[in-house]
Each structure stands twice: as C-alpha cells, then as structure tokens.
Amino acid sequence: MDNIACAFTGHRPKSFPWKYDETAYDCVLLKETLTEQIKLLTEQGVTEFLSGMAQGVDLWAAEIVLDLKKKNPALRLHCVLPCEGQERKWPTSEQERYHSILRQADEVIYVNREYTSDCMFARNRYLVEHSSVLLAVYNGSYRSGTGMTVRYAKKLGREVIRIDPLTRGVRCEKTER
C-alpha cells in the first residue's frame, strides 16, 4: 500500500448503551460522525482503508468505505482478518453482512489462518503498522482491544483521530516519536 492508509478500531456493540440496535438514534448519529470523518480523510488524500472486520465499528466503517467507493473508485478497502472463521459464532445476519463486505473488498488479508490466543492482537498490530492514521471510536477504556490499539498507534507515532461514542466529539491526537 503505497498510498496514505487509514485503519479503523472501535468497540463491539455490547460496549454501547444501544448494544446491537443500529436504529437507535445515538447509533445513527455516531455512524454519521464516522462517515464525516472518513469523507474528510478522503479529501486529505487517504485512499487505502483497513478494517479488522470485528462486529460494530469495524463493519460499519467497511460499509461506509464501500458506499463512498461507488462515487470514488480510487478508494480501496483492505479487510485484515485475525484468523479464518472469526465470524462463526455471530448471528446469521451478521455473518451474511461480514461475507458481503469480504466479497466487495479489494483485498482480504489473514494475519493467521488458525485461531490463536493472540490473533486479535496480531490483527490490531498489523492494522496500525500498515497505516499512517488510526480512526478510533473509543470511550477511553484502558482495558480493551481498542485501547491497546490506540496506545500502540501512539507509540508508533501514528496520527489518531478519536471519536467519543457517546458525545461524538472528535479529537486528533498526534504523537511525536
């Protein structure tokens, strides 16, 4: 990926007050904020987007990129999977959504073929290492995969754009290496 790349990270639906109800007003507003940030990044020259394809923010962001790609075919979606079958225990509708996104993606990358105890963390490290910007829907929880990913991005000097999932406030957190 020679072009400017942005990776996504964010919480699973169970971490939001609305849980899995994507029709909830606050969820709709959060998705609108996420869409606006992705559009801003494309206006700044970002063409490559990496999604870890977990439920919640990762899937939403991938769908947003695919939608924007209809008007801007220069955009590319890279799905970075921790292992084969990460979606097996999800509800059928979410599995169908997941596979639909994978079929439309420009690239599907498996960090591991088999599940391992650290494959999710390996996927998150890959996302950060292969991007210059991390767009995070993050509530500040230290003990979460999203929190670890944000800290790793800062450690590597990546730009972190953080959206608070409740207030929808946006902060750019640049870290100097």
PyMOL commands that place a pseudoatom at each C-alpha (Angstrom):
pseudoatom trace, name=CA, resn=MET, resi=1, chain=A, elem=C, hetatm=0, pos=[0.000, 0.000, 0.000]
pseudoatom trace, name=CA, resn=ASP, resi=2, chain=A, elem=C, hetatm=0, pos=[1.907, 2.985, -1.276]
pseudoatom trace, name=CA, resn=ASN, resi=3, chain=A, elem=C, hetatm=0, pos=[-0.909, 5.473, -0.742]
pseudoatom trace, name=CA, resn=ILE, resi=4, chain=A, elem=C, hetatm=0, pos=[-1.929, 7.059, 2.530]
pseudoatom trace, name=CA, resn=ALA, resi=5, chain=A, elem=C, hetatm=0, pos=[-3.734, 4.452, 4.632]
pseudoatom trace, name=CA, resn=CYS, resi=6, chain=A, elem=C, hetatm=0, pos=[-6.199, 4.687, 7.494]
pseudoatom trace, name=CA, resn=ALA, resi=7, chain=A, elem=C, hetatm=0, pos=[-7.058, 1.815, 9.821]
pseudoatom trace, name=CA, resn=PHE, resi=8, chain=A, elem=C, hetatm=0, pos=[-10.187, 1.571, 11.940]
pseudoatom trace, name=CA, resn=THR, resi=9, chain=A, elem=C, hetatm=0, pos=[-10.642, 0.457, 15.517]
pseudoatom trace, name=CA, resn=GLY, resi=10, chain=A, elem=C, hetatm=0, pos=[-13.584, 0.653, 17.842]
pseudoatom trace, name=CA, resn=HIS, resi=11, chain=A, elem=C, hetatm=0, pos=[-15.727, -1.079, 20.364]
pseudoatom trace, name=CA, resn=ARG, resi=12, chain=A, elem=C, hetatm=0, pos=[-18.054, -4.028, 19.865]
pseudoatom trace, name=CA, resn=PRO, resi=13, chain=A, elem=C, hetatm=0, pos=[-21.796, -3.345, 20.045]
pseudoatom trace, name=CA, resn=LYS, resi=14, chain=A, elem=C, hetatm=0, pos=[-22.075, -4.724, 23.592]
pseudoatom trace, name=CA, resn=SER, resi=15, chain=A, elem=C, hetatm=0, pos=[-19.974, -1.742, 24.784]
pseudoatom trace, name=CA, resn=PHE, resi=16, chain=A, elem=C, hetatm=0, pos=[-22.500, 0.838, 23.574]
pseudoatom trace, name=CA, resn=PRO, resi=17, chain=A, elem=C, hetatm=0, pos=[-25.641, 1.827, 25.513]
pseudoatom trace, name=CA, resn=TRP, resi=18, chain=A, elem=C, hetatm=0, pos=[-27.769, 0.809, 22.489]
pseudoatom trace, name=CA, resn=LYS, resi=19, chain=A, elem=C, hetatm=0, pos=[-25.999, -2.589, 22.228]
pseudoatom trace, name=CA, resn=TYR, resi=20, chain=A, elem=C, hetatm=0, pos=[-26.892, -4.148, 18.828]
pseudoatom trace, name=CA, resn=ASP, resi=21, chain=A, elem=C, hetatm=0, pos=[-29.739, -1.756, 17.913]
pseudoatom trace, name=CA, resn=GLU, resi=22, chain=A, elem=C, hetatm=0, pos=[-28.277, 0.148, 14.968]
pseudoatom trace, name=CA, resn=THR, resi=23, chain=A, elem=C, hetatm=0, pos=[-31.573, 2.012, 14.520]
pseudoatom trace, name=CA, resn=ALA, resi=24, chain=A, elem=C, hetatm=0, pos=[-31.098, 3.708, 17.902]
pseudoatom trace, name=CA, resn=TYR, resi=25, chain=A, elem=C, hetatm=0, pos=[-30.822, 7.480, 17.469]
pseudoatom trace, name=CA, resn=ASP, resi=26, chain=A, elem=C, hetatm=0, pos=[-27.381, 7.714, 19.104]
pseudoatom trace, name=CA, resn=CYS, resi=27, chain=A, elem=C, hetatm=0, pos=[-26.048, 4.879, 16.932]
pseudoatom trace, name=CA, resn=VAL, resi=28, chain=A, elem=C, hetatm=0, pos=[-27.322, 6.574, 13.770]
pseudoatom trace, name=CA, resn=LEU, resi=29, chain=A, elem=C, hetatm=0, pos=[-25.628, 9.825, 14.838]
pseudoatom trace, name=CA, resn=LEU, resi=30, chain=A, elem=C, hetatm=0, pos=[-22.374, 8.008, 15.624]
pseudoatom trace, name=CA, resn=LYS, resi=31, chain=A, elem=C, hetatm=0, pos=[-22.369, 6.392, 12.181]
pseudoatom trace, name=CA, resn=GLU, resi=32, chain=A, elem=C, hetatm=0, pos=[-22.936, 9.849, 10.637]
pseudoatom trace, name=CA, resn=THR, resi=33, chain=A, elem=C, hetatm=0, pos=[-19.914, 11.193, 12.546]
pseudoatom trace, name=CA, resn=LEU, resi=34, chain=A, elem=C, hetatm=0, pos=[-17.851, 8.208, 11.412]
pseudoatom trace, name=CA, resn=THR, resi=35, chain=A, elem=C, hetatm=0, pos=[-18.932, 8.822, 7.808]
pseudoatom trace, name=CA, resn=GLU, resi=36, chain=A, elem=C, hetatm=0, pos=[-17.966, 12.504, 8.009]
pseudoatom trace, name=CA, resn=GLN, resi=37, chain=A, elem=C, hetatm=0, pos=[-14.509, 11.640, 9.354]
pseudoatom trace, name=CA, resn=ILE, resi=38, chain=A, elem=C, hetatm=0, pos=[-13.919, 9.091, 6.603]
pseudoatom trace, name=CA, resn=LYS, resi=39, chain=A, elem=C, hetatm=0, pos=[-15.028, 11.641, 3.990]
pseudoatom trace, name=CA, resn=LEU, resi=40, chain=A, elem=C, hetatm=0, pos=[-12.617, 14.218, 5.469]
pseudoatom trace, name=CA, resn=LEU, resi=41, chain=A, elem=C, hetatm=0, pos=[-9.780, 11.701, 5.275]
pseudoatom trace, name=CA, resn=THR, resi=42, chain=A, elem=C, hetatm=0, pos=[-10.535, 11.016, 1.597]
pseudoatom trace, name=CA, resn=GLU, resi=43, chain=A, elem=C, hetatm=0, pos=[-10.461, 14.773, 0.949]
pseudoatom trace, name=CA, resn=GLN, resi=44, chain=A, elem=C, hetatm=0, pos=[-6.993, 14.820, 2.558]
pseudoatom trace, name=CA, resn=GLY, resi=45, chain=A, elem=C, hetatm=0, pos=[-5.778, 12.134, 0.144]
pseudoatom trace, name=CA, resn=VAL, resi=46, chain=A, elem=C, hetatm=0, pos=[-6.399, 8.913, 2.063]
pseudoatom trace, name=CA, resn=THR, resi=47, chain=A, elem=C, hetatm=0, pos=[-7.326, 6.181, -0.416]
pseudoatom trace, name=CA, resn=GLU, resi=48, chain=A, elem=C, hetatm=0, pos=[-6.487, 2.978, 1.455]
pseudoatom trace, name=CA, resn=PHE, resi=49, chain=A, elem=C, hetatm=0, pos=[-8.683, 1.820, 4.355]
pseudoatom trace, name=CA, resn=LEU, resi=50, chain=A, elem=C, hetatm=0, pos=[-8.030, -1.146, 6.621]
pseudoatom trace, name=CA, resn=SER, resi=51, chain=A, elem=C, hetatm=0, pos=[-10.769, -2.830, 8.632]
pseudoatom trace, name=CA, resn=GLY, resi=52, chain=A, elem=C, hetatm=0, pos=[-10.239, -5.617, 11.151]
pseudoatom trace, name=CA, resn=MET, resi=53, chain=A, elem=C, hetatm=0, pos=[-13.807, -6.735, 10.401]
pseudoatom trace, name=CA, resn=ALA, resi=54, chain=A, elem=C, hetatm=0, pos=[-14.969, -7.186, 14.005]
pseudoatom trace, name=CA, resn=GLN, resi=55, chain=A, elem=C, hetatm=0, pos=[-18.614, -6.559, 14.836]
pseudoatom trace, name=CA, resn=GLY, resi=56, chain=A, elem=C, hetatm=0, pos=[-19.551, -2.944, 15.432]
pseudoatom trace, name=CA, resn=VAL, resi=57, chain=A, elem=C, hetatm=0, pos=[-17.279, -0.103, 14.335]
pseudoatom trace, name=CA, resn=ASP, resi=58, chain=A, elem=C, hetatm=0, pos=[-15.085, -2.215, 12.025]
pseudoatom trace, name=CA, resn=LEU, resi=59, chain=A, elem=C, hetatm=0, pos=[-18.043, -3.447, 9.973]
pseudoatom trace, name=CA, resn=TRP, resi=60, chain=A, elem=C, hetatm=0, pos=[-19.718, -0.015, 9.942]
pseudoatom trace, name=CA, resn=ALA, resi=61, chain=A, elem=C, hetatm=0, pos=[-16.521, 1.652, 8.691]
pseudoatom trace, name=CA, resn=ALA, resi=62, chain=A, elem=C, hetatm=0, pos=[-16.025, -1.009, 5.990]
pseudoatom trace, name=CA, resn=GLU, resi=63, chain=A, elem=C, hetatm=0, pos=[-19.597, -0.473, 4.775]
pseudoatom trace, name=CA, resn=ILE, resi=64, chain=A, elem=C, hetatm=0, pos=[-19.074, 3.301, 4.729]
pseudoatom trace, name=CA, resn=VAL, resi=65, chain=A, elem=C, hetatm=0, pos=[-15.911, 2.920, 2.617]
pseudoatom trace, name=CA, resn=LEU, resi=66, chain=A, elem=C, hetatm=0, pos=[-17.707, 0.606, 0.193]
pseudoatom trace, name=CA, resn=ASP, resi=67, chain=A, elem=C, hetatm=0, pos=[-20.533, 3.136, -0.117]
pseudoatom trace, name=CA, resn=LEU, resi=68, chain=A, elem=C, hetatm=0, pos=[-18.113, 6.033, -0.724]
pseudoatom trace, name=CA, resn=LYS, resi=69, chain=A, elem=C, hetatm=0, pos=[-16.228, 3.912, -3.252]
pseudoatom trace, name=CA, resn=LYS, resi=70, chain=A, elem=C, hetatm=0, pos=[-19.294, 3.993, -5.525]
pseudoatom trace, name=CA, resn=LYS, resi=71, chain=A, elem=C, hetatm=0, pos=[-18.588, 7.705, -6.119]
pseudoatom trace, name=CA, resn=ASN, resi=72, chain=A, elem=C, hetatm=0, pos=[-14.809, 7.499, -5.730]
pseudoatom trace, name=CA, resn=PRO, resi=73, chain=A, elem=C, hetatm=0, pos=[-13.424, 4.283, -7.273]
pseudoatom trace, name=CA, resn=ALA, resi=74, chain=A, elem=C, hetatm=0, pos=[-9.884, 5.239, -6.184]
pseudoatom trace, name=CA, resn=LEU, resi=75, chain=A, elem=C, hetatm=0, pos=[-10.780, 4.144, -2.639]
pseudoatom trace, name=CA, resn=ARG, resi=76, chain=A, elem=C, hetatm=0, pos=[-9.658, 0.674, -1.598]
pseudoatom trace, name=CA, resn=LEU, resi=77, chain=A, elem=C, hetatm=0, pos=[-10.874, -1.490, 1.265]
pseudoatom trace, name=CA, resn=HIS, resi=78, chain=A, elem=C, hetatm=0, pos=[-8.466, -3.983, 2.826]
pseudoatom trace, name=CA, resn=CYS, resi=79, chain=A, elem=C, hetatm=0, pos=[-10.061, -6.464, 5.229]
pseudoatom trace, name=CA, resn=VAL, resi=80, chain=A, elem=C, hetatm=0, pos=[-7.486, -7.645, 7.751]
pseudoatom trace, name=CA, resn=LEU, resi=81, chain=A, elem=C, hetatm=0, pos=[-8.737, -10.791, 9.473]
pseudoatom trace, name=CA, resn=PRO, resi=82, chain=A, elem=C, hetatm=0, pos=[-7.268, -12.262, 12.669]
pseudoatom trace, name=CA, resn=CYS, resi=83, chain=A, elem=C, hetatm=0, pos=[-7.989, -15.837, 11.538]
pseudoatom trace, name=CA, resn=GLU, resi=84, chain=A, elem=C, hetatm=0, pos=[-10.334, -17.860, 9.397]
pseudoatom trace, name=CA, resn=GLY, resi=85, chain=A, elem=C, hetatm=0, pos=[-13.813, -18.135, 10.844]
pseudoatom trace, name=CA, resn=GLN, resi=86, chain=A, elem=C, hetatm=0, pos=[-13.770, -15.174, 13.249]
pseudoatom trace, name=CA, resn=GLU, resi=87, chain=A, elem=C, hetatm=0, pos=[-17.481, -14.731, 12.410]
pseudoatom trace, name=CA, resn=ARG, resi=88, chain=A, elem=C, hetatm=0, pos=[-18.599, -18.334, 13.049]
pseudoatom trace, name=CA, resn=LYS, resi=89, chain=A, elem=C, hetatm=0, pos=[-20.320, -17.640, 16.384]
pseudoatom trace, name=CA, resn=TRP, resi=90, chain=A, elem=C, hetatm=0, pos=[-22.041, -14.439, 15.232]
pseudoatom trace, name=CA, resn=PRO, resi=91, chain=A, elem=C, hetatm=0, pos=[-25.755, -14.245, 14.439]
pseudoatom trace, name=CA, resn=THR, resi=92, chain=A, elem=C, hetatm=0, pos=[-26.577, -15.344, 10.876]
pseudoatom trace, name=CA, resn=SER, resi=93, chain=A, elem=C, hetatm=0, pos=[-27.443, -11.804, 9.766]
pseudoatom trace, name=CA, resn=GLU, resi=94, chain=A, elem=C, hetatm=0, pos=[-24.040, -10.527, 10.933]
pseudoatom trace, name=CA, resn=GLN, resi=95, chain=A, elem=C, hetatm=0, pos=[-22.259, -13.410, 9.202]
pseudoatom trace, name=CA, resn=GLU, resi=96, chain=A, elem=C, hetatm=0, pos=[-24.056, -12.518, 5.960]
pseudoatom trace, name=CA, resn=ARG, resi=97, chain=A, elem=C, hetatm=0, pos=[-23.074, -8.870, 6.384]
pseudoatom trace, name=CA, resn=TYR, resi=98, chain=A, elem=C, hetatm=0, pos=[-19.448, -9.881, 7.021]
pseudoatom trace, name=CA, resn=HIS, resi=99, chain=A, elem=C, hetatm=0, pos=[-19.268, -12.112, 3.930]
pseudoatom trace, name=CA, resn=SER, resi=100, chain=A, elem=C, hetatm=0, pos=[-20.931, -9.456, 1.766]
pseudoatom trace, name=CA, resn=ILE, resi=101, chain=A, elem=C, hetatm=0, pos=[-18.217, -6.963, 2.767]
pseudoatom trace, name=CA, resn=LEU, resi=102, chain=A, elem=C, hetatm=0, pos=[-15.445, -9.506, 2.117]
pseudoatom trace, name=CA, resn=ARG, resi=103, chain=A, elem=C, hetatm=0, pos=[-16.817, -10.165, -1.397]
pseudoatom trace, name=CA, resn=GLN, resi=104, chain=A, elem=C, hetatm=0, pos=[-16.674, -6.424, -2.176]
pseudoatom trace, name=CA, resn=ALA, resi=105, chain=A, elem=C, hetatm=0, pos=[-13.262, -5.764, -0.599]
pseudoatom trace, name=CA, resn=ASP, resi=106, chain=A, elem=C, hetatm=0, pos=[-10.218, -5.027, -2.707]
pseudoatom trace, name=CA, resn=GLU, resi=107, chain=A, elem=C, hetatm=0, pos=[-8.085, -7.319, -0.578]
pseudoatom trace, name=CA, resn=VAL, resi=108, chain=A, elem=C, hetatm=0, pos=[-8.583, -9.851, 2.207]
pseudoatom trace, name=CA, resn=ILE, resi=109, chain=A, elem=C, hetatm=0, pos=[-5.562, -10.478, 4.429]
pseudoatom trace, name=CA, resn=TYR, resi=110, chain=A, elem=C, hetatm=0, pos=[-5.364, -13.236, 7.042]
pseudoatom trace, name=CA, resn=VAL, resi=111, chain=A, elem=C, hetatm=0, pos=[-2.932, -12.456, 9.851]
pseudoatom trace, name=CA, resn=ASN, resi=112, chain=A, elem=C, hetatm=0, pos=[-3.296, -16.106, 10.947]
pseudoatom trace, name=CA, resn=ARG, resi=113, chain=A, elem=C, hetatm=0, pos=[-5.187, -18.973, 9.345]
pseudoatom trace, name=CA, resn=GLU, resi=114, chain=A, elem=C, hetatm=0, pos=[-5.918, -20.660, 12.680]
pseudoatom trace, name=CA, resn=TYR, resi=115, chain=A, elem=C, hetatm=0, pos=[-7.273, -19.076, 15.841]
pseudoatom trace, name=CA, resn=THR, resi=116, chain=A, elem=C, hetatm=0, pos=[-4.593, -18.393, 18.464]
pseudoatom trace, name=CA, resn=SER, resi=117, chain=A, elem=C, hetatm=0, pos=[-4.869, -16.666, 21.822]
pseudoatom trace, name=CA, resn=ASP, resi=118, chain=A, elem=C, hetatm=0, pos=[-3.211, -13.544, 20.430]
pseudoatom trace, name=CA, resn=CYS, resi=119, chain=A, elem=C, hetatm=0, pos=[-4.514, -13.463, 16.831]
pseudoatom trace, name=CA, resn=MET, resi=120, chain=A, elem=C, hetatm=0, pos=[-6.810, -10.495, 17.571]
pseudoatom trace, name=CA, resn=PHE, resi=121, chain=A, elem=C, hetatm=0, pos=[-3.857, -8.531, 18.965]
pseudoatom trace, name=CA, resn=ALA, resi=122, chain=A, elem=C, hetatm=0, pos=[-1.720, -9.548, 15.966]
pseudoatom trace, name=CA, resn=ARG, resi=123, chain=A, elem=C, hetatm=0, pos=[-4.501, -8.260, 13.685]
pseudoatom trace, name=CA, resn=ASN, resi=124, chain=A, elem=C, hetatm=0, pos=[-4.616, -4.950, 15.592]
pseudoatom trace, name=CA, resn=ARG, resi=125, chain=A, elem=C, hetatm=0, pos=[-0.836, -4.543, 15.368]
pseudoatom trace, name=CA, resn=TYR, resi=126, chain=A, elem=C, hetatm=0, pos=[-0.980, -5.240, 11.620]
pseudoatom trace, name=CA, resn=LEU, resi=127, chain=A, elem=C, hetatm=0, pos=[-3.656, -2.566, 11.182]
pseudoatom trace, name=CA, resn=VAL, resi=128, chain=A, elem=C, hetatm=0, pos=[-1.517, 0.057, 12.938]
pseudoatom trace, name=CA, resn=GLU, resi=129, chain=A, elem=C, hetatm=0, pos=[1.759, -0.958, 11.295]
pseudoatom trace, name=CA, resn=HIS, resi=130, chain=A, elem=C, hetatm=0, pos=[0.235, -0.692, 7.808]
pseudoatom trace, name=CA, resn=SER, resi=131, chain=A, elem=C, hetatm=0, pos=[-1.440, 2.690, 8.241]
pseudoatom trace, name=CA, resn=SER, resi=132, chain=A, elem=C, hetatm=0, pos=[-0.466, 6.275, 8.911]
pseudoatom trace, name=CA, resn=VAL, resi=133, chain=A, elem=C, hetatm=0, pos=[-3.779, 7.240, 10.546]
pseudoatom trace, name=CA, resn=LEU, resi=134, chain=A, elem=C, hetatm=0, pos=[-5.927, 5.369, 13.058]
pseudoatom trace, name=CA, resn=LEU, resi=135, chain=A, elem=C, hetatm=0, pos=[-9.603, 6.337, 13.191]
pseudoatom trace, name=CA, resn=ALA, resi=136, chain=A, elem=C, hetatm=0, pos=[-10.841, 5.143, 16.583]
pseudoatom trace, name=CA, resn=VAL, resi=137, chain=A, elem=C, hetatm=0, pos=[-14.321, 5.097, 18.065]
pseudoatom trace, name=CA, resn=TYR, resi=138, chain=A, elem=C, hetatm=0, pos=[-13.052, 4.935, 21.611]
pseudoatom trace, name=CA, resn=ASN, resi=139, chain=A, elem=C, hetatm=0, pos=[-14.593, 5.546, 25.036]
pseudoatom trace, name=CA, resn=GLY, resi=140, chain=A, elem=C, hetatm=0, pos=[-11.252, 5.787, 26.857]
pseudoatom trace, name=CA, resn=SER, resi=141, chain=A, elem=C, hetatm=0, pos=[-11.445, 2.295, 28.387]
pseudoatom trace, name=CA, resn=TYR, resi=142, chain=A, elem=C, hetatm=0, pos=[-7.884, 1.247, 29.147]
pseudoatom trace, name=CA, resn=ARG, resi=143, chain=A, elem=C, hetatm=0, pos=[-8.602, -2.473, 29.346]
pseudoatom trace, name=CA, resn=SER, resi=144, chain=A, elem=C, hetatm=0, pos=[-9.924, -3.076, 25.841]
pseudoatom trace, name=CA, resn=GLY, resi=145, chain=A, elem=C, hetatm=0, pos=[-8.596, -4.151, 22.469]
pseudoatom trace, name=CA, resn=THR, resi=146, chain=A, elem=C, hetatm=0, pos=[-9.458, -0.688, 21.171]
pseudoatom trace, name=CA, resn=GLY, resi=147, chain=A, elem=C, hetatm=0, pos=[-7.493, 0.934, 23.998]
pseudoatom trace, name=CA, resn=MET, resi=148, chain=A, elem=C, hetatm=0, pos=[-4.476, -1.268, 23.306]
pseudoatom trace, name=CA, resn=THR, resi=149, chain=A, elem=C, hetatm=0, pos=[-4.672, -0.439, 19.596]
pseudoatom trace, name=CA, resn=VAL, resi=150, chain=A, elem=C, hetatm=0, pos=[-4.850, 3.311, 20.265]
pseudoatom trace, name=CA, resn=ARG, resi=151, chain=A, elem=C, hetatm=0, pos=[-1.845, 3.117, 22.617]
pseudoatom trace, name=CA, resn=TYR, resi=152, chain=A, elem=C, hetatm=0, pos=[0.138, 1.095, 20.056]
pseudoatom trace, name=CA, resn=ALA, resi=153, chain=A, elem=C, hetatm=0, pos=[-0.642, 3.643, 17.331]
pseudoatom trace, name=CA, resn=LYS, resi=154, chain=A, elem=C, hetatm=0, pos=[0.567, 6.464, 19.576]
pseudoatom trace, name=CA, resn=LYS, resi=155, chain=A, elem=C, hetatm=0, pos=[3.694, 4.510, 20.449]
pseudoatom trace, name=CA, resn=LEU, resi=156, chain=A, elem=C, hetatm=0, pos=[4.476, 4.191, 16.728]
pseudoatom trace, name=CA, resn=GLY, resi=157, chain=A, elem=C, hetatm=0, pos=[3.819, 7.909, 16.177]
pseudoatom trace, name=CA, resn=ARG, resi=158, chain=A, elem=C, hetatm=0, pos=[0.659, 7.461, 14.136]
pseudoatom trace, name=CA, resn=GLU, resi=159, chain=A, elem=C, hetatm=0, pos=[-1.999, 10.136, 13.931]
pseudoatom trace, name=CA, resn=VAL, resi=160, chain=A, elem=C, hetatm=0, pos=[-5.024, 9.053, 15.976]
pseudoatom trace, name=CA, resn=ILE, resi=161, chain=A, elem=C, hetatm=0, pos=[-8.429, 10.527, 15.260]
pseudoatom trace, name=CA, resn=ARG, resi=162, chain=A, elem=C, hetatm=0, pos=[-10.649, 9.670, 18.184]
pseudoatom trace, name=CA, resn=ILE, resi=163, chain=A, elem=C, hetatm=0, pos=[-14.447, 9.791, 18.154]
pseudoatom trace, name=CA, resn=ASP, resi=164, chain=A, elem=C, hetatm=0, pos=[-16.127, 9.596, 21.559]
pseudoatom trace, name=CA, resn=PRO, resi=165, chain=A, elem=C, hetatm=0, pos=[-19.013, 7.142, 21.047]
pseudoatom trace, name=CA, resn=LEU, resi=166, chain=A, elem=C, hetatm=0, pos=[-21.388, 8.995, 23.386]
pseudoatom trace, name=CA, resn=THR, resi=167, chain=A, elem=C, hetatm=0, pos=[-20.693, 12.694, 22.736]
pseudoatom trace, name=CA, resn=ARG, resi=168, chain=A, elem=C, hetatm=0, pos=[-19.479, 12.101, 19.162]
pseudoatom trace, name=CA, resn=GLY, resi=169, chain=A, elem=C, hetatm=0, pos=[-16.746, 14.656, 19.849]
pseudoatom trace, name=CA, resn=VAL, resi=170, chain=A, elem=C, hetatm=0, pos=[-13.729, 14.307, 17.560]
pseudoatom trace, name=CA, resn=ARG, resi=171, chain=A, elem=C, hetatm=0, pos=[-10.126, 14.812, 18.685]
pseudoatom trace, name=CA, resn=CYS, resi=172, chain=A, elem=C, hetatm=0, pos=[-6.953, 14.492, 16.679]
pseudoatom trace, name=CA, resn=GLU, resi=173, chain=A, elem=C, hetatm=0, pos=[-4.183, 13.092, 18.850]
pseudoatom trace, name=CA, resn=LYS, resi=174, chain=A, elem=C, hetatm=0, pos=[-0.799, 13.425, 17.193]
pseudoatom trace, name=CA, resn=THR, resi=175, chain=A, elem=C, hetatm=0, pos=[2.049, 11.726, 18.945]
pseudoatom trace, name=CA, resn=GLU, resi=176, chain=A, elem=C, hetatm=0, pos=[5.621, 12.606, 18.217]
pseudoatom trace, name=CA, resn=ARG, resi=177, chain=A, elem=C, hetatm=0, pos=[8.045, 9.703, 18.127]
for i in range(1, 177): cmd.bond("trace and resi %d" % i, "trace and resi %d" % (i + 1))
show_as sticks, trace
zoom trace
